[in-house]
Amino acid sequence: MVDYVQFGSKVISFNLEYSNRKSLGITVTSDMEVLVKAPIDAPIELIKDKLTRKAPWIIKQQSFFLAFHPRTTPRKYIGGETHLYLGRQYCLKINISSAESVKLKGRFIEVNTSDKSKVKQLVNDWYLQNARAKLFPIAQILIEKFNRYHVAPNSIFLREMPTRWGSCTPKGKILLNPELIKAPRGCIEYVIIHELCHLVYHDHTQKFLDLQSKQMPDWEKWKSKLERLLA
């Protein structure tokens, strides 16, 4: 059942489930959805009243997860268009050539191709190649810092995720969005540290936030930068 409450000018939609439980539970998922589990006999007015009282916390949680939702501006794959790489803007330069290649050259991402229709695929392949080359070594350095907590991911994979920058599965596998290669190193480290903290604390409790702050005291700066840079 889907319903909503009004909090000031903001509408908070929520999914409501009734079950054999004694208390009302409110959860904000990493997809920013609000889930409410209520006792079977709980009046809807009581449920909405509690949601309204918890609205500031709900909005804060949704804001917290916002940085993990890629909202990259669509780019054109034509000469002169700017593209991000490790947080810096580069201008796309296309050369007609029989040998296909993509490389950084000064302030340009230089693409050599005999067919301009291939530029997008060539650039995306280049990004993926660099994501593999850069993200895993950064992750390995951070993983070693978590040895003191006796945790380590079972594996790390790159996976295109339209609504996530990173994810940690219940079995300890960490997934990273290859689009992170477009962000500054600090943003990349923030996402990886966030997922590593989930190996210690599965939920976003105060203990989780304390651990994240201990591992990266300025994480809020990089979270904010990630939101602004790729918005």
LUMBA-960612 format. One record per residue (C-alpha): x, y, z; residue in three letters; residue number from 1. Coordinates in nm, 2 decimals, decimal comma. Layout:
<sites>
+--------+--------+--------+-----+-----+
!      x !      y !      z !  aa !   i !
+--------+--------+--------+-----+-----+
!      X !      Y !      Z ! ALA ! NUM !
...
+--------+--------+--------+-----+-----+
</sites>
This chain:
<sites>
+--------+--------+--------+-----+-----+
!      x !      y !      z !  aa !   i !
+--------+--------+--------+-----+-----+
!   0,00 !   0,00 !   0,00 ! MET !   1 !
!   0,14 !   0,34 !  -0,10 ! VAL !   2 !
!   0,04 !   0,65 !   0,08 ! ASP !   3 !
!   0,20 !   0,99 !   0,17 ! TYR !   4 !
!   0,22 !   1,26 !   0,44 ! VAL !   5 !
!   0,28 !   1,63 !   0,39 ! GLN !   6 !
!   0,56 !   1,80 !   0,58 ! PHE !   7 !
!   0,58 !   2,17 !   0,50 ! GLY !   8 !
!   0,62 !   2,19 !   0,12 ! SER !   9 !
!   0,76 !   1,84 !   0,09 ! LYS !  10 !
!   0,55 !   1,53 !   0,02 ! VAL !  11 !
!   0,69 !   1,21 !   0,17 ! ILE !  12 !
!   0,56 !   0,90 !  -0,01 ! SER !  13 !
!   0,58 !   0,57 !   0,18 ! PHE !  14 !
!   0,51 !   0,20 !   0,12 ! ASN !  15 !
!   0,31 !   0,05 !   0,41 ! LEU !  16 !
!   0,31 !  -0,31 !   0,51 ! GLU !  17 !
!   0,10 !  -0,47 !   0,79 ! TYR !  18 !
!   0,23 !  -0,77 !   0,98 ! SER !  19 !
!   0,22 !  -0,95 !   1,31 ! ASN !  20 !
!   0,45 !  -0,71 !   1,50 ! ARG !  21 !
!   0,41 !  -0,50 !   1,81 ! LYS !  22 !
!   0,57 !  -0,18 !   1,70 ! SER !  23 !
!   0,59 !   0,06 !   1,41 ! LEU !  24 !
!   0,91 !   0,05 !   1,20 ! GLY !  25 !
!   1,03 !   0,31 !   0,96 ! ILE !  26 !
!   1,32 !   0,25 !   0,71 ! THR !  27 !
!   1,47 !   0,47 !   0,44 ! VAL !  28 !
!   1,63 !   0,25 !   0,18 ! THR !  29 !
!   1,94 !   0,34 !  -0,02 ! SER !  30 !
!   1,71 !   0,41 !  -0,32 ! ASP !  31 !
!   1,55 !   0,68 !  -0,09 ! MET !  32 !
!   1,22 !   0,49 !  -0,06 ! GLU !  33 !
!   1,04 !   0,50 !   0,27 ! VAL !  34 !
!   0,92 !   0,16 !   0,40 ! LEU !  35 !
!   0,68 !   0,14 !   0,70 ! VAL !  36 !
!   0,60 !  -0,18 !   0,87 ! LYS !  37 !
!   0,31 !  -0,16 !   1,11 ! ALA !  38 !
!   0,10 !  -0,38 !   1,35 ! PRO !  39 !
!  -0,21 !  -0,52 !   1,18 ! ILE !  40 !
!  -0,44 !  -0,31 !   1,40 ! ASP !  41 !
!  -0,24 !   0,02 !   1,37 ! ALA !  42 !
!  -0,47 !   0,31 !   1,27 ! PRO !  43 !
!  -0,35 !   0,49 !   0,96 ! ILE !  44 !
!  -0,38 !   0,82 !   1,14 ! GLU !  45 !
!  -0,14 !   0,70 !   1,41 ! LEU !  46 !
!   0,10 !   0,58 !   1,14 ! ILE !  47 !
!   0,09 !   0,92 !   0,95 ! LYS !  48 !
!   0,14 !   1,11 !   1,28 ! ASP !  49 !
!   0,46 !   0,92 !   1,36 ! LYS !  50 !
!   0,58 !   0,97 !   1,00 ! LEU !  51 !
!   0,52 !   1,34 !   1,03 ! THR !  52 !
!   0,72 !   1,35 !   1,36 ! ARG !  53 !
!   1,00 !   1,15 !   1,20 ! LYS !  54 !
!   0,99 !   1,36 !   0,88 ! ALA !  55 !
!   1,31 !   1,56 !   0,96 ! PRO !  56 !
!   1,50 !   1,23 !   1,01 ! TRP !  57 !
!   1,35 !   1,08 !   0,69 ! ILE !  58 !
!   1,45 !   1,38 !   0,48 ! ILE !  59 !
!   1,80 !   1,38 !   0,63 ! LYS !  60 !
!   1,84 !   1,01 !   0,54 ! GLN !  61 !
!   1,72 !   1,07 !   0,19 ! GLN !  62 !
!   1,97 !   1,35 !   0,15 ! SER !  63 !
!   2,24 !   1,12 !   0,28 ! PHE !  64 !
!   2,17 !   0,87 !   0,01 ! PHE !  65 !
!   2,14 !   1,13 !  -0,26 ! LEU !  66 !
!   2,52 !   1,13 !  -0,33 ! ALA !  67 !
!   2,49 !   0,76 !  -0,43 ! PHE !  68 !
!   2,25 !   0,83 !  -0,71 ! HIS !  69 !
!   2,43 !   0,92 !  -1,03 ! PRO !  70 !
!   2,27 !   1,21 !  -1,21 ! ARG !  71 !
!   2,53 !   1,27 !  -1,48 ! THR !  72 !
!   2,44 !   1,53 !  -1,74 ! THR !  73 !
!   2,42 !   1,36 !  -2,08 ! PRO !  74 !
!   2,73 !   1,45 !  -2,29 ! ARG !  75 !
!   2,76 !   1,48 !  -2,67 ! LYS !  76 !
!   3,03 !   1,29 !  -2,84 ! TYR !  77 !
!   3,14 !   1,56 !  -3,08 ! ILE !  78 !
!   3,45 !   1,77 !  -3,11 ! GLY !  79 !
!   3,46 !   2,05 !  -2,86 ! GLY !  80 !
!   3,22 !   1,88 !  -2,60 ! GLU !  81 !
!   3,37 !   1,86 !  -2,25 ! THR !  82 !
!   3,39 !   1,54 !  -2,06 ! HIS !  83 !
!   3,50 !   1,46 !  -1,70 ! LEU !  84 !
!   3,80 !   1,24 !  -1,60 ! TYR !  85 !
!   3,91 !   1,22 !  -1,24 ! LEU !  86 !
!   3,73 !   1,54 !  -1,16 ! GLY !  87 !
!   3,88 !   1,75 !  -1,44 ! ARG !  88 !
!   3,71 !   1,88 !  -1,75 ! GLN !  89 !
!   3,87 !   1,77 !  -2,08 ! TYR !  90 !
!   3,77 !   1,88 !  -2,43 ! CYS !  91 !
!   3,69 !   1,61 !  -2,69 ! LEU !  92 !
!   3,91 !   1,62 !  -2,99 ! LYS !  93 !
!   3,83 !   1,39 !  -3,29 ! ILE !  94 !
!   4,09 !   1,31 !  -3,55 ! ASN !  95 !
!   4,01 !   1,11 !  -3,87 ! ILE !  96 !
!   4,26 !   0,82 !  -3,87 ! SER !  97 !
!   4,28 !   0,46 !  -3,99 ! SER !  98 !
!   4,41 !   0,36 !  -3,64 ! ALA !  99 !
!   4,15 !   0,38 !  -3,36 ! GLU ! 100 !
!   4,27 !   0,50 !  -3,02 ! SER ! 101 !
!   4,17 !   0,73 !  -2,73 ! VAL ! 102 !
!   4,42 !   0,91 !  -2,51 ! LYS ! 103 !
!   4,47 !   1,21 !  -2,29 ! LEU ! 104 !
!   4,67 !   1,48 !  -2,45 ! LYS ! 105 !
!   4,70 !   1,80 !  -2,25 ! GLY ! 106 !
!   4,35 !   1,93 !  -2,18 ! ARG ! 107 !
!   4,20 !   1,70 !  -2,45 ! PHE ! 108 !
!   4,06 !   1,35 !  -2,48 ! ILE ! 109 !
!   4,19 !   1,28 !  -2,82 ! GLU ! 110 !
!   4,00 !   1,02 !  -3,03 ! VAL ! 111 !
!   4,14 !   0,88 !  -3,35 ! ASN ! 112 !
!   3,89 !   0,69 !  -3,57 ! THR ! 113 !
!   3,80 !   0,64 !  -3,93 ! SER ! 114 !
!   3,43 !   0,65 !  -3,84 ! ASP ! 115 !
!   3,28 !   0,93 !  -3,62 ! LYS ! 116 !
!   2,98 !   0,71 !  -3,53 ! SER ! 117 !
!   3,23 !   0,50 !  -3,33 ! LYS ! 118 !
!   3,34 !   0,79 !  -3,10 ! VAL ! 119 !
!   3,09 !   0,73 !  -2,82 ! LYS ! 120 !
!   3,18 !   0,36 !  -2,80 ! GLN ! 121 !
!   3,55 !   0,43 !  -2,81 ! LEU ! 122 !
!   3,53 !   0,69 !  -2,54 ! VAL ! 123 !
!   3,31 !   0,47 !  -2,32 ! ASN ! 124 !
!   3,55 !   0,17 !  -2,36 ! ASP ! 125 !
!   3,84 !   0,41 !  -2,27 ! TRP ! 126 !
!   3,66 !   0,51 !  -1,95 ! TYR ! 127 !
!   3,59 !   0,15 !  -1,86 ! LEU ! 128 !
!   3,95 !   0,05 !  -1,92 ! GLN ! 129 !
!   4,07 !   0,34 !  -1,69 ! ASN ! 130 !
!   3,81 !   0,26 !  -1,43 ! ALA ! 131 !
!   3,96 !  -0,09 !  -1,41 ! ARG ! 132 !
!   4,31 !   0,04 !  -1,40 ! ALA ! 133 !
!   4,25 !   0,32 !  -1,14 ! LYS ! 134 !
!   3,96 !   0,21 !  -0,91 ! LEU ! 135 !
!   4,10 !  -0,13 !  -0,79 ! PHE ! 136 !
!   4,43 !   0,00 !  -0,67 ! PRO ! 137 !
!   4,26 !   0,28 !  -0,48 ! ILE ! 138 !
!   4,03 !   0,03 !  -0,32 ! ALA ! 139 !
!   4,31 !  -0,20 !  -0,22 ! GLN ! 140 !
!   4,49 !   0,08 !  -0,03 ! ILE ! 141 !
!   4,16 !   0,15 !   0,16 ! LEU ! 142 !
!   4,09 !  -0,22 !   0,22 ! ILE ! 143 !
!   4,42 !  -0,26 !   0,40 ! GLU ! 144 !
!   4,32 !   0,02 !   0,64 ! LYS ! 145 !
!   4,02 !  -0,19 !   0,74 ! PHE ! 146 !
!   4,23 !  -0,49 !   0,85 ! ASN ! 147 !
!   4,22 !  -0,37 !   1,20 ! ARG ! 148 !
!   3,84 !  -0,44 !   1,20 ! TYR ! 149 !
!   3,90 !  -0,79 !   1,08 ! HIS ! 150 !
!   3,69 !  -0,74 !   0,77 ! VAL ! 151 !
!   3,76 !  -0,75 !   0,39 ! ALA ! 152 !
!   3,54 !  -0,77 !   0,09 ! PRO ! 153 !
!   3,50 !  -1,11 !  -0,07 ! ASN ! 154 !
!   3,55 !  -0,94 !  -0,41 ! SER ! 155 !
!   3,52 !  -0,61 !  -0,59 ! ILE ! 156 !
!   3,35 !  -0,57 !  -0,92 ! PHE ! 157 !
!   3,27 !  -0,29 !  -1,16 ! LEU ! 158 !
!   2,90 !  -0,28 !  -1,26 ! ARG ! 159 !
!   2,70 !  -0,01 !  -1,44 ! GLU ! 160 !
!   2,43 !   0,10 !  -1,19 ! MET ! 161 !
!   2,19 !   0,38 !  -1,29 ! PRO ! 162 !
!   2,09 !   0,45 !  -0,93 ! THR ! 163 !
!   2,41 !   0,37 !  -0,73 ! ARG ! 164 !
!   2,77 !   0,48 !  -0,71 ! TRP ! 165 !
!   2,85 !   0,18 !  -0,50 ! GLY ! 166 !
!   2,70 !  -0,12 !  -0,32 ! SER ! 167 !
!   2,79 !  -0,38 !  -0,06 ! CYS ! 168 !
!   2,60 !  -0,71 !  -0,08 ! THR ! 169 !
!   2,51 !  -0,91 !   0,23 ! PRO ! 170 !
!   2,78 !  -1,16 !   0,13 ! LYS ! 171 !
!   3,05 !  -0,89 !   0,14 ! GLY ! 172 !
!   3,09 !  -0,83 !  -0,23 ! LYS ! 173 !
!   3,15 !  -0,46 !  -0,32 ! ILE ! 174 !
!   3,02 !  -0,32 !  -0,65 ! LEU ! 175 !
!   3,15 !   0,01 !  -0,79 ! LEU ! 176 !
!   3,00 !   0,21 !  -1,07 ! ASN ! 177 !
!   3,26 !   0,27 !  -1,34 ! PRO ! 178 !
!   3,12 !   0,62 !  -1,38 ! GLU ! 179 !
!   3,32 !   0,70 !  -1,06 ! LEU ! 180 !
!   3,63 !   0,74 !  -1,29 ! ILE ! 181 !
!   3,49 !   1,08 !  -1,38 ! LYS ! 182 !
!   3,50 !   1,20 !  -1,02 ! ALA ! 183 !
!   3,80 !   1,33 !  -0,82 ! PRO ! 184 !
!   4,00 !   1,08 !  -0,61 ! ARG ! 185 !
!   3,84 !   1,21 !  -0,29 ! GLY ! 186 !
!   3,49 !   1,12 !  -0,41 ! CYS ! 187 !
!   3,61 !   0,78 !  -0,52 ! ILE ! 188 !
!   3,77 !   0,72 !  -0,18 ! GLU ! 189 !
!   3,45 !   0,84 !  -0,01 ! TYR ! 190 !
!   3,23 !   0,59 !  -0,20 ! VAL ! 191 !
!   3,47 !   0,30 !  -0,13 ! ILE ! 192 !
!   3,51 !   0,38 !   0,24 ! ILE ! 193 !
!   3,13 !   0,40 !   0,27 ! HIS ! 194 !
!   3,09 !   0,05 !   0,13 ! GLU ! 195 !
!   3,38 !  -0,08 !   0,34 ! LEU ! 196 !
!   3,21 !   0,05 !   0,65 ! CYS ! 197 !
!   2,91 !  -0,17 !   0,56 ! HIS ! 198 !
!   3,13 !  -0,47 !   0,62 ! LEU ! 199 !
!   3,14 !  -0,36 !   0,99 ! VAL ! 200 !
!   2,80 !  -0,21 !   1,03 ! TYR ! 201 !
!   2,52 !  -0,31 !   0,78 ! HIS ! 202 !
!   2,29 !  -0,02 !   0,86 ! ASP ! 203 !
!   2,34 !   0,35 !   0,86 ! HIS ! 204 !
!   2,35 !   0,38 !   1,24 ! THR ! 205 !
!   2,54 !   0,64 !   1,44 ! GLN ! 206 !
!   2,82 !   0,38 !   1,48 ! LYS ! 207 !
!   2,84 !   0,35 !   1,11 ! PHE ! 208 !
!   2,87 !   0,73 !   1,07 ! LEU ! 209 !
!   3,13 !   0,74 !   1,35 ! ASP ! 210 !
!   3,34 !   0,48 !   1,17 ! LEU ! 211 !
!   3,30 !   0,66 !   0,84 ! GLN ! 212 !
!   3,41 !   0,99 !   1,00 ! SER ! 213 !
!   3,71 !   0,81 !   1,16 ! LYS ! 214 !
!   3,82 !   0,67 !   0,83 ! GLN ! 215 !
!   3,75 !   0,99 !   0,64 ! MET ! 216 !
!   3,70 !   1,30 !   0,86 ! PRO ! 217 !
!   3,61 !   1,52 !   0,56 ! ASP ! 218 !
!   3,37 !   1,27 !   0,40 ! TRP ! 219 !
!   3,08 !   1,53 !   0,39 ! GLU ! 220 !
!   3,29 !   1,76 !   0,17 ! LYS ! 221 !
!   3,35 !   1,48 !  -0,08 ! TRP ! 222 !
!   2,99 !   1,37 !  -0,07 ! LYS ! 223 !
!   2,88 !   1,72 !  -0,15 ! SER ! 224 !
!   3,14 !   1,75 !  -0,43 ! LYS ! 225 !
!   3,01 !   1,43 !  -0,58 ! LEU ! 226 !
!   2,66 !   1,56 !  -0,58 ! GLU ! 227 !
!   2,75 !   1,89 !  -0,74 ! ARG ! 228 !
!   3,01 !   1,76 !  -0,99 ! LEU ! 229 !
!   2,81 !   1,50 !  -1,16 ! LEU ! 230 !
!   2,47 !   1,66 !  -1,12 ! ALA ! 231 !
+--------+--------+--------+-----+-----+
</sites>
